[in-house]
Amino acid sequence: MPFHVLLEGMGTGPQIPAHLTRISISLITTSTDLTNKVVKGKVVQKGPLVSLAPDNFILKTVIQEEDSELNASSQNLSINVVLFGELAKNFSQGVNQEDMVVAAGFTMSKSPTVRKDNLHPFNLLLSGDDACIYVFRPKPPPDDRSLLANRRSSTLSAEVSRKTKVPKYTYVRLGDLTAGSVVNVYGVVVFFKQPFKSRGTDSCSILKITDQSNQNITCSIFCEKLEDHPKIFQIGDIVRMHRVKAQFFKDSISLVNTFGFSVVTFDGTVGGAMEPRTSSRSFHFNQEDRQTVEELRSWASSQALFPTVSAAIHLSAVQPKSYFDLNCQLLAKAPIDSTCILLRVWDGTRCPHTLLKVNVEPNVTEGPSSFSKEKENIIANVFVYDNHLDCARKLKLGSFLRIYNLRANPGHSNVPGLTSSHSVDHLAFHLHGGTSYGRGIQVLPEDSLDVQELKRVLEAFPHDDMNEPFDLNDSALLEVWSTPPELLDGKAVKSSTERGDSPDMPLMTLSELKQCELSRVHHVRAQLRSYEPRRLHQALKLYCSKCTSMQEIPDEELVAGIFSEASSDYEPCNAPPWALLSAFLTDSPVSPDRALTLLLPRQLMSDVKTKGLIFLMGTTLEETYRLAASYQNIVPVRSSGREITLLDLSAPFLFRGRKRHYGCKQCSETVLRDPSAEGVKVIDEKVVAEVLGVQLLQCVLLMKLELQDATDTLEVFLWTHAESFFGVSAEDAAANQEAQNSIRQTMESLCPPGGSMDQHPWLDLFLTAYQTKDDVGQNQTCYQICQTTLIKPPPQNRTPTPPEPPPPPSPGSEITSAG
């Protein structure tokens, strides 16, 4: 099953054999001779890699024919292609959506999804030694070092010239502007509007500036990208604009941006940081510019037309029916309907008026859907409308915002989706459409004075759930990993949230984390560099909560051997008084005349719960699997000294459908006794384990992850909170292929195989640090991911239907998926 990469424009390397001829996708029918034929198209859909068994995979993709030279018609130009085995794995790792591919050596079958996806009525199947995929790659660019060497002699003088040449800009006072001139200016902002959509493709922002000439000049800025607009946070900010054109508008001079326009904004506070706000990658700023900014700051502070305090007020000072600016932090958001988005914000102060409460479905909420009672009382619900919706959708949780011209409106009548059951005097906050009075939303930089002050107030507020204990008891991971997460010496770990995207906890770097106190929870932002085990079936473990031991899930061959030995050592035995015994011979061609024994508890039979629990003796593992589909609970047993006993606990003591349950050898005191069902509505694994004296082992997920940020790397464990992190239970992962695929998809999206670190997403994680002892008794610090839930993007509607998942494999098979 070859897989080849072809470099466009290169005559060397793999090539498509000359005897192969291309056929249009639209010409493929039942009568088409596919011998030595190939199809070519662009990958428009790429499904997940699904594992059928170890080293046996399947993947479904859709390719679309783009050129029309071979097309007999304009229909059926897209077709499902199903790949099998190693070729599917290579395709998953080596082909991206939008790549151009050529498929050869395929066969054809009817498409069962043609009515649903409206694609070609046949699928192409690629399997076997003749199947082949060619993927086209653009010719790699020349080596940068070679280019540099070739151009060094011709560019050296230019480089020296650039290094010695300092740009010199001249600036015109606003009182000296003349119509038609293109100038560079400085000014103090006395009015501004946030960018809004113009009639064309650009966004427009309006501001008025002044300087020592006491001229107020209106500036109209048109830029397609929002980040190219002036980043103005409040009246009094100082802007520097290059290449703006002066023109007459309504009998007065105004400014408009021209080609090459650039703008830099500074805080207008006297003594404030000289930190420029700009999207330019490079800009000129020397001592003369610094002096100009300081002079404008000093002059502006002396003018009565500027407010002595910020226009922004705290929630504690808000009055009904007022308009105000609010500095706050975004905690969560949710769409109310197509015209309104709800932002949940706080500034650490309590509004003196009762705030309107809004109930939103958790599944549409981005961020925590609820907080502690104390915190809920100071969270404000802000309803955003019309032209501000796009900005609201792009806001990231935890961002510090300034919301301009916010209206404090008593009552619920203007709030979408709320009924009259809400009190008319409850206060709601509305950001209406339009840009009057600077109305809009601005994300504040972390180093601004307003954010620093806001952080001080927020940090004084107690975290949520501070009294909730967090148990990380695990002494047995030493046998599983060389660096185990150990006990926390009985101390409870406290946390403020159960979501990794919560902004409540201060963010720290990995290098800072290594210096922090133990037995506490810390918030970090990092990328996943690598993880173990790579074969994810090895992440499934069996854990005993009583002796804290952890072990691998027994190998399939070992379990089958235990069943085989028990069935071959069969001898007649006495039925216990609480059961009815029924023996019969199998008709298996492998072992004819082998005796099978069925024990049915009498009480369950009288309670019409015949299929609720049975004891089975003499069956093979495969036979037990088949019978488990018809009985709710099957306990495999064997004969020993004419008595009936449980199998060795290396094998499952209970089969419940597709799930198998194991017991701890060390902690179990097995006994076969009457499984009384009095008062028990449902017989589950816990009930059976208690009756049989078995200490039930819990199926868990255990992984070791290597995190990385700009300051350091750190190895952490994902165990106690692994199920909430993945949104998949370990028990389901052991029995269900779809759950296994979900885990694999998650890991490959967080740590793409073969990709650079730039392709690894940044993760907000909660980590706990604690101390344990290594093999020689030395203290060592370990870390675990805790109380972190991965937020997955909503599934996108796809036209083609992915292949049906195969039957669930045994716990020993590999967990697979693609992301």
C-alpha positions in Angstrom: 0.0 0.0 0.0 2.4 2.7 -1.1 2.0 6.4 -0.2 4.0 8.9 -2.2 4.6 12.6 -1.9 5.1 14.4 -5.3 6.9 17.8 -5.4 5.4 20.0 -8.0 7.9 21.2 -10.7 10.5 18.6 -9.7 11.6 16.0 -12.1 13.2 13.8 -9.5 11.6 11.6 -6.8 8.5 9.5 -7.1 6.3 10.0 -10.2 2.9 8.6 -11.3 3.6 5.6 -13.5 3.1 6.3 -17.2 0.8 3.4 -17.8 -1.9 4.8 -15.5 -4.5 7.0 -17.1 -6.8 9.5 -15.5 -10.6 9.1 -15.5 -13.1 11.7 -14.5 -15.1 11.0 -11.4 -18.3 11.7 -13.2 -17.6 8.8 -15.6 -17.4 6.1 -13.0 -20.2 3.6 -13.3 -20.8 -0.1 -12.9 -19.7 -0.7 -16.5 -16.5 1.3 -16.2 -13.2 -0.6 -16.5 -11.1 0.6 -13.7 -7.9 -1.2 -14.7 -4.9 1.1 -14.6 -7.2 4.1 -13.9 -6.6 6.9 -11.5 -8.7 9.8 -10.2 -7.5 13.2 -9.1 -9.1 15.7 -6.8 -8.8 18.0 -3.9 -9.5 16.7 -0.4 -12.6 18.6 0.8 -13.5 16.4 3.7 -11.3 14.2 5.9 -12.8 11.9 8.5 -11.2 10.5 11.6 -8.8 7.5 11.6 -10.7 4.6 13.2 -9.0 1.5 14.6 -10.6 -1.8 13.8 -7.9 -3.8 15.6 -4.2 -3.2 16.4 -2.5 -2.0 13.2 -5.7 -2.2 11.2 -7.3 1.1 10.4 -10.1 2.7 8.3 -10.5 6.3 7.1 -13.1 8.0 5.0 -12.4 11.1 2.9 -14.2 13.1 0.1 -12.3 14.3 -2.9 -13.6 16.8 -5.5 -12.6 17.1 -9.1 -11.7 20.8 -9.9 -10.7 21.0 -13.5 -13.2 20.4 -16.2 -11.1 19.0 -19.1 -12.1 15.4 -18.4 -15.6 16.1 -17.1 -18.4 14.7 -19.2 -21.0 16.5 -17.0 -21.1 19.0 -14.2 -22.6 16.4 -11.8 -21.1 13.9 -9.4 -17.7 15.6 -9.2 -17.2 14.7 -5.5 -16.9 11.1 -4.3 -16.3 9.2 -1.0 -13.0 7.4 -0.8 -12.5 4.8 1.9 -9.0 3.7 2.8 -8.0 0.7 4.8 -4.9 -0.6 6.8 -1.5 1.2 6.7 -2.6 3.4 3.8 -5.4 4.9 6.0 -2.9 5.6 8.7 -0.4 7.2 6.2 -3.2 9.3 4.7 -4.3 10.5 8.2 -0.8 11.6 9.0 0.4 12.9 5.6 -2.6 14.5 3.9 -4.4 17.7 4.9 -7.7 19.1 3.8 -7.3 21.1 0.6 -4.4 18.9 -0.6 -4.5 17.6 -4.2 -4.3 13.8 -4.4 -4.3 11.0 -7.0 -5.8 7.6 -6.1 -4.9 4.4 -7.9 -5.5 0.7 -7.5 -9.1 1.2 -6.2 -12.2 -0.9 -6.4 -15.8 0.4 -6.3 -18.9 -0.2 -4.2 -22.3 1.3 -3.9 -22.5 4.3 -1.6 -25.1 3.7 1.2 -25.2 7.5 1.9 -25.9 8.8 -1.6 -29.3 10.1 -0.7 -28.0 11.9 2.4 -24.8 13.4 1.1 -25.7 13.8 -2.6 -22.3 12.7 -3.7 -21.3 10.1 -6.3 -23.5 7.0 -6.1 -20.4 4.8 -5.7 -17.5 4.8 -3.2 -13.9 4.1 -4.1 -12.2 1.5 -1.9 -8.4 1.5 -1.4 -7.1 -1.7 0.2 -4.5 -4.3 -0.7 -1.1 -4.1 -2.2 -2.2 -2.4 -5.4 -3.9 0.6 -3.7 -1.8 3.8 -3.8 -2.1 7.5 -3.0 -0.1 10.3 -4.5 -0.2 13.6 -2.7 1.1 16.8 -4.3 3.2 19.3 -2.4 4.5 22.6 -3.7 8.2 22.9 -4.5 10.1 23.9 -1.4 11.6 27.4 -1.3 15.3 27.8 -1.8 17.4 27.6 1.3 17.4 31.0 3.1 21.1 30.6 3.8 22.0 30.1 0.1 19.9 33.2 -0.8 21.6 35.2 1.8 25.1 34.1 0.6 24.2 35.0 -3.0 22.9 38.4 -2.2 25.4 39.3 0.5 27.7 41.3 -1.7 24.9 43.3 -3.4 23.0 44.1 -0.1 25.8 44.8 2.3 26.0 48.5 1.4 22.3 48.8 1.6 22.3 47.2 5.1 24.9 49.6 6.3 22.9 52.5 4.9 19.7 51.3 6.6 21.6 51.0 10.0 23.0 54.5 9.8 19.9 56.2 8.4 17.5 57.4 11.0 14.0 58.5 9.8 13.2 62.1 10.5 9.6 63.1 10.8 8.2 66.5 11.1 4.9 67.2 12.9 2.4 70.0 12.2 0.5 71.8 14.9 -3.3 71.4 14.5 -3.7 75.2 14.2 -1.3 75.2 11.2 -3.1 72.7 9.0 -3.8 73.6 5.3 -6.2 71.8 3.1 -4.7 69.3 0.7 -1.5 68.7 2.7 -0.5 65.2 3.9 1.0 65.6 7.4 2.1 64.0 10.6 0.3 65.2 13.8 0.1 64.7 17.5 -3.1 65.4 19.4 -5.0 64.8 22.7 -8.3 62.9 22.3 -11.3 65.0 23.4 -14.0 62.7 21.7 -13.9 59.3 20.0 -16.2 56.6 18.6 -15.2 53.0 18.5 -14.8 51.5 15.0 -18.1 50.8 13.2 -18.9 49.2 9.8 -18.9 51.7 7.0 -20.9 51.4 3.8 -17.9 49.8 2.0 -15.5 47.1 3.2 -13.8 49.2 5.8 -14.5 50.0 9.4 -14.6 53.7 10.4 -13.6 55.3 13.7 -14.2 59.0 14.5 -12.2 61.0 16.9 -11.6 64.7 17.8 -8.1 65.8 18.8 -6.6 69.0 20.0 -3.2 70.4 21.0 -1.7 73.6 22.4 -3.2 75.5 19.5 -6.6 74.9 21.0 -8.0 73.7 17.7 -10.4 70.8 17.8 -9.9 68.7 14.6 -12.2 65.8 13.6 -10.4 62.7 12.2 -12.0 60.0 10.1 -10.0 56.7 10.0 -11.0 54.0 7.5 -9.2 50.7 7.9 -10.3 47.2 6.9 -8.7 45.6 10.0 -9.9 46.6 13.4 -6.4 46.3 14.9 -5.2 49.1 12.5 -7.5 51.6 14.1 -6.4 53.9 17.0 -6.5 52.0 20.3 -8.2 54.7 22.3 -9.4 53.8 25.8 -10.5 57.2 27.2 -10.6 60.9 26.7 -7.2 62.4 27.3 -5.3 59.6 25.4 -2.6 61.0 23.1 -2.4 59.9 19.4 0.4 60.2 16.9 -0.7 59.8 13.3 1.5 59.6 10.2 0.4 60.4 6.7 -3.1 61.9 7.3 -4.6 64.4 4.8 -6.1 67.7 5.7 -9.2 68.7 3.9 -12.2 71.0 4.2 -15.4 69.4 5.4 -18.4 71.5 6.4 -16.4 74.7 6.4 -13.7 73.3 8.8 -10.5 71.5 8.5 -10.6 67.7 9.2 -8.2 64.8 8.8 -8.5 61.5 7.0 -6.0 58.7 6.6 -4.2 58.1 3.4 -1.9 55.4 1.9 0.8 54.4 4.4 -1.2 55.6 7.4 0.0 54.5 10.8 -1.1 55.5 14.3 0.3 55.1 17.8 -1.6 55.8 21.0 -0.3 56.6 24.5 -1.9 57.0 27.9 -2.5 60.7 28.6 -1.9 60.5 32.3 1.0 62.6 33.6 3.7 60.2 34.8 2.0 57.2 33.1 3.9 54.5 31.3 5.3 55.4 27.9 3.9 52.2 26.4 2.7 52.6 22.8 -0.5 50.9 21.6 -0.1 50.0 17.9 -0.4 47.1 15.5 2.7 48.2 13.6 5.5 45.7 13.7 8.0 48.5 13.8 7.7 52.3 14.4 10.0 55.2 15.1 10.0 56.7 18.7 12.9 58.7 19.9 13.6 61.2 22.7 12.0 64.0 20.8 8.8 62.0 20.6 8.9 61.2 24.3 9.3 64.9 25.0 6.3 65.7 22.8 4.1 63.2 24.6 5.2 64.5 28.0 4.4 68.1 27.0 1.0 67.2 25.7 0.3 65.3 29.0 1.3 68.3 31.1 -0.7 70.7 28.9 -3.9 68.5 28.9 -3.9 68.0 32.6 -4.0 71.8 33.1 -7.1 72.2 30.9 -10.5 72.4 32.5 -12.1 70.6 29.5 -10.6 67.2 30.6 -12.2 65.2 33.4 -10.1 64.9 36.5 -11.3 61.4 37.1 -11.9 58.5 34.7 -15.3 58.3 33.1 -15.5 54.7 34.2 -17.3 54.0 37.5 -17.6 50.9 39.7 -20.8 48.9 39.9 -21.1 50.0 43.5 -21.7 53.6 42.2 -24.2 52.8 39.4 -27.6 54.5 39.6 -30.8 53.4 37.7 -31.4 55.0 34.2 -27.8 56.3 34.1 -25.2 55.9 31.3 -21.7 55.1 32.3 -18.4 53.4 31.3 -17.5 50.2 33.1 -14.1 48.5 33.6 -14.7 44.8 34.2 -13.5 41.3 33.6 -15.4 38.8 31.4 -16.4 35.6 33.3 -18.8 34.0 30.8 -21.0 34.7 27.8 -23.9 33.2 26.0 -26.2 34.0 23.0 -29.7 35.0 24.0 -31.0 35.1 20.4 -29.8 36.2 17.0 -30.0 39.9 18.1 -28.4 39.7 21.6 -25.5 38.3 23.5 -25.2 38.1 27.3 -21.9 39.0 28.9 -21.4 38.1 32.5 -18.9 40.5 34.1 -17.7 41.7 37.4 -15.4 44.4 38.9 -15.2 43.1 42.4 -17.7 45.6 43.9 -21.4 45.1 44.7 -24.1 47.2 43.0 -26.4 48.7 45.7 -29.5 47.8 43.6 -30.8 44.3 43.0 -29.5 43.0 39.7 -31.5 41.1 37.2 -30.9 37.3 37.2 -30.8 35.5 33.8 -31.1 31.8 33.4 -29.2 30.4 30.4 -28.9 26.8 29.4 -25.4 25.5 30.4 -24.9 23.9 27.0 -24.9 27.3 25.2 -22.8 29.1 27.8 -19.1 29.7 27.1 -17.4 29.5 30.5 -18.8 28.5 33.9 -22.6 28.4 34.0 -22.8 29.2 37.7 -20.6 30.5 40.5 -20.7 30.6 44.3 -23.6 32.4 45.9 -21.4 35.3 47.1 -19.9 35.8 43.6 -23.3 35.5 41.8 -24.5 38.5 43.9 -21.9 40.8 42.4 -21.9 39.6 38.8 -23.5 41.9 36.3 -25.4 40.7 33.3 -24.7 42.9 30.2 -26.9 42.6 27.2 -25.1 43.4 23.9 -27.0 44.3 20.7 -26.7 45.0 17.0 -23.4 46.3 15.7 -21.5 45.2 18.9 -22.3 41.5 18.4 -19.3 40.7 16.3 -17.0 42.2 18.9 -18.8 40.4 21.7 -18.4 37.0 20.0 -14.7 37.4 19.6 -14.1 38.3 23.3 -12.0 35.8 25.2 -13.0 34.7 28.7 -10.8 36.4 31.4 -10.3 39.5 29.2 -10.4 42.9 30.9 -12.9 45.2 29.2 -14.0 48.7 29.1 -17.6 49.0 28.0 -18.5 52.5 26.9 -21.9 54.2 27.3 -23.6 51.3 29.1 -27.2 51.9 30.2 -28.4 50.8 33.6 -32.1 50.1 33.0 -34.5 48.9 35.7 -36.9 46.1 34.6 -37.0 43.2 32.3 -39.3 44.4 29.4 -36.4 45.0 27.0 -34.5 41.8 27.8 -35.0 39.0 25.2 -36.5 35.8 26.5 -37.5 37.0 30.0 -41.0 36.9 31.4 -43.0 39.1 33.7 -42.0 36.9 36.7 -38.9 39.1 37.1 -39.3 42.1 39.3 -39.7 45.4 37.5 -37.1 47.1 39.7 -34.3 44.7 39.1 -31.4 46.4 37.3 -30.2 45.2 33.9 -27.3 46.6 31.8 -27.7 47.2 28.1 -25.2 48.1 25.4 -27.5 49.3 22.6 -26.6 49.5 19.0 -24.9 52.5 17.4 -21.8 54.4 18.2 -23.1 57.6 19.8 -21.1 58.8 22.8 -18.3 56.4 22.0 -20.6 53.4 22.6 -18.7 50.1 22.2 -16.4 47.5 23.8 -12.6 47.7 24.1 -10.2 45.1 25.4 -7.8 46.7 27.9 -4.1 45.7 27.9 -2.8 43.8 30.9 -0.3 46.6 31.8 -2.8 49.5 31.8 -3.3 51.3 35.1 -7.1 50.5 35.0 -6.4 46.8 34.8 -3.8 46.8 37.5 -6.3 48.5 39.8 -9.1 46.1 38.8 -6.8 43.1 39.5 -6.1 44.4 43.0 -9.8 44.6 43.7 -10.6 41.2 42.2 -7.8 39.4 44.0 -9.2 40.5 47.4 -12.4 38.6 46.6 -12.3 35.0 48.1 -12.2 32.2 45.6 -15.2 29.9 45.1 -15.5 26.5 46.9 -12.6 27.2 49.2 -13.8 24.6 51.6 -14.2 21.8 49.1 -11.6 19.0 49.7 -9.6 17.6 46.8 -8.2 14.1 47.4 -5.2 12.9 45.4 -4.5 9.7 47.3 -2.4 7.4 45.1 0.7 5.6 46.4 0.7 3.0 43.7 1.6 5.1 40.7 5.3 4.5 41.6 4.9 1.1 40.0 3.2 2.6 36.9 5.4 5.7 36.3 9.0 6.4 37.4 7.8 9.7 38.9 4.5 9.0 40.6 1.9 11.4 41.9 1.8 10.5 45.6 -0.2 11.4 48.6 -0.8 14.9 49.7 -0.1 14.0 53.3 -3.8 14.1 54.0 -4.1 17.8 53.3 -7.1 19.0 51.3 -6.4 21.0 48.2 -8.6 23.9 47.6 -9.7 25.5 44.4 -11.9 28.2 43.2 -13.4 26.6 40.1 -13.8 23.4 38.2 -13.1 24.8 34.8 -9.7 25.4 33.3 -10.9 28.6 31.6 -11.9 30.4 34.8 -10.3 33.8 35.2 -10.7 33.8 39.0 -7.2 32.5 39.8 -4.0 34.5 38.9 -2.1 33.2 35.9 1.5 32.1 36.5 4.3 30.7 34.3 5.7 27.2 34.7 9.0 28.5 36.1 7.0 30.4 38.7 5.0 27.3 39.5 8.1 25.3 40.4 8.8 27.9 43.2 5.3 27.8 44.6 3.9 26.3 47.8 2.8 22.6 47.8 -0.8 21.3 48.2 -2.3 24.3 46.4 -4.0 24.7 43.1 -2.4 27.0 40.5 -3.5 28.4 37.1 -1.1 28.1 34.2 -1.2 28.6 30.4 0.9 26.2 28.4 1.1 24.0 25.3 1.2 20.2 25.3 4.7 19.2 24.1 4.4 15.4 24.3 2.5 12.8 26.2 2.7 9.1 27.3 1.6 6.5 26.6 1.4 7.1 22.8 -0.6 3.9 22.4 -3.6 5.1 24.4 -4.9 1.7 25.4 -2.0 1.6 27.8 -3.5 4.6 29.6 -6.3 2.4 30.9 -5.6 1.1 34.4 -7.4 -0.7 37.2 -7.3 1.1 40.6 -8.2 -0.2 44.1 -9.5 2.5 46.3 -8.9 0.4 49.4 -5.2 -0.5 49.1 -4.5 2.3 46.5 -2.8 -0.3 44.2 -2.9 0.2 40.5 -2.4 -2.4 37.8 -2.6 -3.0 34.1 -5.8 -4.4 32.6 -5.1 -8.1 32.1 -4.0 -9.2 28.6 -6.7 -10.9 26.5 -4.7 -14.1 26.1 -4.2 -14.3 29.8 -7.9 -14.1 30.5 -8.7 -16.5 27.7 -6.2 -19.0 29.2 -7.9 -18.8 32.7 -11.3 -19.6 31.1 -9.8 -22.4 29.0 -8.1 -24.0 32.1 -11.3 -23.7 34.1 -13.4 -25.4 31.4 -10.9 -28.2 30.9 -10.7 -29.0 34.6 -14.5 -29.4 34.9 -15.8 -31.9 37.4 -19.3 -32.5 38.6 -20.1 -30.4 41.7 -22.9 -29.8 44.1 -25.3 -26.9 43.6 -25.5 -24.5 46.6 -28.9 -24.6 48.3 -29.9 -21.1 47.0 -29.4 -22.0 43.3 -30.9 -24.3 40.6 -28.2 -26.1 38.6 -28.6 -27.0 34.9 -25.9 -28.9 33.0 -25.8 -29.6 29.3 -23.2 -30.5 26.6 -21.9 -28.2 23.9 -22.0 -28.9 20.2 -18.9 -26.9 19.6 -16.8 -28.6 16.8 -13.6 -27.6 18.7 -14.5 -29.3 22.0 -17.5 -31.5 21.5 -19.3 -33.0 24.5 -17.8 -30.3 26.8 -20.1 -29.7 29.8 -21.6 -26.3 30.5 -23.3 -25.6 33.8 -25.8 -22.8 34.5 -26.7 -21.7 38.1 -29.8 -19.7 38.6 -30.5 -18.0 42.0 -33.9 -19.3 43.2 -35.0 -16.0 44.7 -34.4 -14.1 41.4 -36.4 -16.7 39.6 -39.3 -16.2 41.9 -39.0 -12.5 41.5 -39.1 -12.9 37.7 -35.5 -11.7 37.4 -34.2 -14.7 35.7 -31.9 -12.7 33.4 -30.8 -10.4 36.2 -27.9 -12.6 37.3 -26.6 -16.0 36.3 -23.5 -18.1 37.3 -21.8 -19.8 34.3 -19.3 -22.6 34.4 -17.4 -24.4 31.6 -17.6 -21.7 28.9 -14.7 -20.2 27.0 -14.1 -16.4 27.0 -15.6 -16.1 23.5 -18.8 -17.9 24.6 -19.1 -15.8 27.6 -18.9 -12.7 25.4 -21.8 -13.9 23.3 -24.0 -14.8 26.3 -23.4 -11.4 27.9 -25.5 -9.9 25.2 -28.6 -11.8 26.5 -28.1 -11.6 30.3 -27.7 -8.5 32.4 -25.0 -10.0 34.7 -22.9 -13.1 34.2 -20.5 -14.3 36.9 -18.0 -17.0 35.6 -17.3 -19.7 38.1 -15.4 -23.1 38.1 -15.5 -26.3 40.1 -12.9 -27.1 42.8 -13.2 -30.1 45.0 -16.9 -30.6 44.0 -17.6 -27.0 45.1 -18.3 -24.0 43.0 -15.9 -21.1 43.3 -15.1 -17.9 41.5 -12.3 -17.8 38.8 -8.9 -16.4 39.6 -9.4 -12.6 40.0 -6.9 -12.0 37.1 -10.0 -12.6 35.0 -13.2 -10.5 35.2 -15.5 -11.6 38.0 -18.5 -10.1 36.3 -19.7 -9.4 32.7 -22.3 -6.7 32.2 -23.0 -6.4 28.4 -19.8 -5.1 26.8 -18.3 -4.1 30.1 -16.1 -6.3 32.3 -15.4 -5.8 36.0 -12.3 -6.9 37.9 -11.6 -7.4 41.6 -8.6 -6.7 43.7 -6.7 -9.9 44.7 -5.3 -8.4 47.8 -8.4 -6.9 49.3 -11.1 -9.4 48.2 -12.4 -12.1 50.4 -14.4 -14.1 47.9 -17.3 -16.3 48.8 -20.2 -17.7 46.8 -23.4 -17.0 48.6 -27.1 -16.3 48.0 -27.4 -13.1 46.0 -30.4 -11.8 47.8 -32.2 -9.1 45.9 -34.6 -7.9 48.6 -34.9 -4.2 48.4 -32.6 -4.0 45.4 -34.2 -2.5 42.3 -31.2 -2.8 40.0 -28.5 -5.4 40.2 -25.3 -3.7 39.2 -21.6 -4.4 39.6 -21.5 -2.9 43.1 -24.3 -5.1 44.3 -22.7 -8.2 42.8 -19.2 -7.3 44.2 -20.6 -6.9 47.7 -22.4 -10.2 47.6 -19.3 -12.1 46.4 -16.9 -10.4 48.8 -15.0 -8.8 45.9 -13.3 -5.4 46.3 -14.3 -3.8 43.0 -11.5 -2.3 40.9 -12.2 1.0 39.3 -11.2 1.6 35.7 -9.2 4.8 35.4 -7.2 6.8 32.9 -3.6 7.7 33.7 -1.3 9.8 31.4 1.9 11.7 31.8 2.0 15.0 29.9 4.9 17.4 29.2 3.8 21.0 29.2 5.8 23.9 27.8 5.5 27.7 27.9 8.0 30.5 27.2 9.8 30.0 30.5 10.1 26.3 31.2 8.8 22.7 30.7 7.1 20.6 33.2 5.9 16.9 33.5 2.5 16.5 35.0 0.1 13.7 35.5 -3.5 13.5 34.3 -5.4 11.0 36.5 -7.9 11.9 39.2 -9.6 14.4 36.9 -8.9 12.7 33.6 -12.6 11.7 33.0 -13.9 15.3 33.4 -10.9 16.6 31.3 -11.8 14.3 28.4 -15.6 14.2 29.0 -15.3 10.4 28.7 -15.4 7.8 31.4 -12.6 5.3 31.6 -15.2 2.5 31.8 -16.7 3.6 28.5 -13.2 4.0 27.0 -12.5 0.3 27.9 -15.6 -0.9 26.1 -16.6 1.6 23.5 -14.8 2.5 20.3 -16.5 5.9 20.0 -15.2 6.9 23.5 -11.8 5.7 22.6 -11.9 7.7 19.4 -12.9 10.8 21.4 -9.8 10.5 23.6 -7.5 10.0 20.6 -9.0 12.9 18.8 -8.6 15.2 21.8 -4.9 14.3 22.3 -4.1 14.7 18.6 -5.7 18.1 18.5 -3.7 19.2 21.5 -0.5 17.6 20.3 -0.7 17.2 16.5 1.6 14.4 15.3 4.6 15.7 13.3 3.5 19.3 13.7 5.6 22.3 15.0 4.8 23.8 18.4 3.1 26.7 16.6 0.3 24.2 15.7 -0.2 23.2 19.4 -3.0 25.2 21.0 -2.5 27.1 24.3 -4.3 25.5 27.2 -5.6 27.0 30.4 -4.9 24.4 33.1 -5.2 24.0 36.9 -2.3 22.2 38.4 -1.7 21.0 42.0 1.8 20.5 43.3 2.7 18.0 46.1 5.6 16.1 47.4 6.4 12.4 47.5 9.4 10.1 48.0 11.3 8.4 45.2 12.8 4.9 45.3 15.7 5.9 47.6 13.5 7.9 50.0 14.4 11.4 48.6 11.6 14.0 48.4 10.5 15.0 45.0 7.8 17.4 43.8 5.0 16.1 41.5 2.2 17.8 39.6 -1.3 16.8 38.5 -3.9 18.4 36.3 -7.0 19.0 38.3 -10.4 20.5 38.0 -9.9 21.3 34.3 -12.5 20.5 31.6 -11.6 20.7 28.0 -14.0 22.8 26.1 -14.5 21.3 22.6 -15.8 23.3 19.7 -19.3 22.4 18.6 -19.4 19.8 15.8 -19.8 21.2 12.3 -22.4 20.0 9.9 -20.9 17.7 7.4 -22.4 16.5 4.2 -20.8 13.0 4.1 -21.5 10.5 6.8 -18.4 9.0 8.5 -18.0 5.3 8.5 -19.9 3.3 11.0 -17.8 2.7 14.1 -16.6 -0.9 14.4 -17.6 -3.2 17.3 -15.9 -2.3 20.6 -12.5 -3.9 20.9 -11.1 -5.6 24.0 -9.4 -3.4 26.6 -6.1 -4.5 25.2 -6.7 -2.9 21.8 -5.4 0.6 20.9 -7.5 3.7 21.4 -7.6 5.5 18.2 -9.0 8.7 16.6 -7.8 11.7 14.6 -8.2 15.3 15.2 
